[in-house]
Amino acid sequence: MWRSILITGMFVVVCGTGGGLCFAQEFRIRTTIYQHQQEADPMIVSRSVSIFHAEKVYDHVDGLGEVTIFDPIQKKLILLNESRMIKTVINFDEIKHLLNVARHQTQEYIHDQIKREETKGKAIAGRLKFQLDPTFETQFDSKKNQLMLESKLINYRVQCVAPDQQASVENYLRFADWMARLNYVLHPYTLPPASRIALNEELRTRNLIPIEVDLQTHLDEKLHLRAEHKIHWKLDHKDRGLIHHWETLRKNKEVNPITIQEYLRNQFATLRK
């Protein structure tokens, strides 16, 4: 289970934070993530649904018993765990602070590796530097709506679509950016968010939403993941029922509020089991 969570974290890595908010009509994105391996069929490692409604996004990963509510108006994310009846709230500024702390710690580690003046240490430092501040060669095939970001360490190939609801592009990318940051805070052993945010910025400039994202890494561990996004531009009765259920749960006084630090400690203990 924990590996599926970490792999998912590498993908939900899609704003700039400035500017006004753009509100789109309601829509839903169902995501399936596959891991590709040599001499084997792709393996499903995660399924999730993201429901965009009333200026919020409700993101639920199958099998985890947890929903994340993205609230850009209040500049916060709410994590609700129904099976454990706990919730935690983390605001955007706190996420930024935790990312800055992680960046500073990584930079210190890079410095230590370089000081060793060993080939292995320099190679590790180079890989980490790239993950903090990635640069890509970008190609876009306008006829196929295919975007590619290439480097020696990380490569993206993305099939895109131009939606009828133009405001949905920024709504999706803003949500995905913050989920990328949040997932790295929650799962620091995944890929840092900078590379996915760079991809999302390329999507922004073209007003496109991804419908398939293929990611290949050549870091300490080679990894090949593919995410399929199926977009539904109208919500149905089931979607509205889920939203009502999650909002009722959020307001339930029996759900115990905990700090993000307590949440991280509980999560680490769970992953070790």
WOFENQUI-V112581 format. One record per residue. RES is the residue in one letter. NEAR is the number of other ideal C-beta (glycine too) atoms within 12 Angstrom. Layout:
res: {RES,RES}
near: {NEAR,NEAR}
This chain:
res: {M,W,R,S,I,L,I,T,G,M,F,V,V,V,C,G,T,G,G,G,L,C,F,A,Q,E,F,R,I,R,T,T,I,Y,Q,H,Q,Q,E,A,D,P,M,I,V,S,R,S,V,S,I,F,H,A,E,K,V,Y,D,H,V,D,G,L,G,E,V,T,I,F,D,P,I,Q,K,K,L,I,L,L,N,E,S,R,M,I,K,T,V,I,N,F,D,E,I,K,H,L,L,N,V,A,R,H,Q,T,Q,E,Y,I,H,D,Q,I,K,R,E,E,T,K,G,K,A,I,A,G,R,L,K,F,Q,L,D,P,T,F,E,T,Q,F,D,S,K,K,N,Q,L,M,L,E,S,K,L,I,N,Y,R,V,Q,C,V,A,P,D,Q,Q,A,S,V,E,N,Y,L,R,F,A,D,W,M,A,R,L,N,Y,V,L,H,P,Y,T,L,P,P,A,S,R,I,A,L,N,E,E,L,R,T,R,N,L,I,P,I,E,V,D,L,Q,T,H,L,D,E,K,L,H,L,R,A,E,H,K,I,H,W,K,L,D,H,K,D,R,G,L,I,H,H,W,E,T,L,R,K,N,K,E,V,N,P,I,T,I,Q,E,Y,L,R,N,Q,F,A,T,L,R,K}
near: {18,21,21,27,29,29,35,41,36,41,46,46,43,45,31,17,19,10,12,13,22,23,22,29,22,28,33,32,39,25,36,27,37,28,31,23,15,9,6,10,10,19,18,22,32,34,23,37,32,40,39,41,32,23,22,30,42,41,41,35,33,22,16,26,19,34,34,39,39,44,28,31,17,17,20,25,40,34,43,35,29,23,14,23,18,29,32,33,28,37,23,27,16,25,31,22,17,26,30,18,17,28,26,15,18,27,21,16,22,26,18,18,23,21,13,16,11,13,12,14,19,19,21,23,26,22,29,31,24,27,37,29,20,33,18,28,17,24,17,25,16,12,7,16,23,26,36,26,33,26,26,17,29,35,29,43,29,39,25,35,27,19,30,16,23,19,23,33,32,34,36,43,41,40,39,40,39,41,44,38,42,42,41,38,37,41,32,27,22,36,40,36,41,30,38,42,37,35,42,40,28,30,40,29,18,26,22,34,40,42,27,28,40,31,38,27,32,19,27,15,19,17,28,28,42,32,41,25,34,21,32,21,20,18,25,17,10,17,27,19,16,26,30,19,20,34,23,17,29,31,16,17,11,14,26,18,22,23,17,27,16,21,31,23,17,23,31,18,13,22,20,9,9}
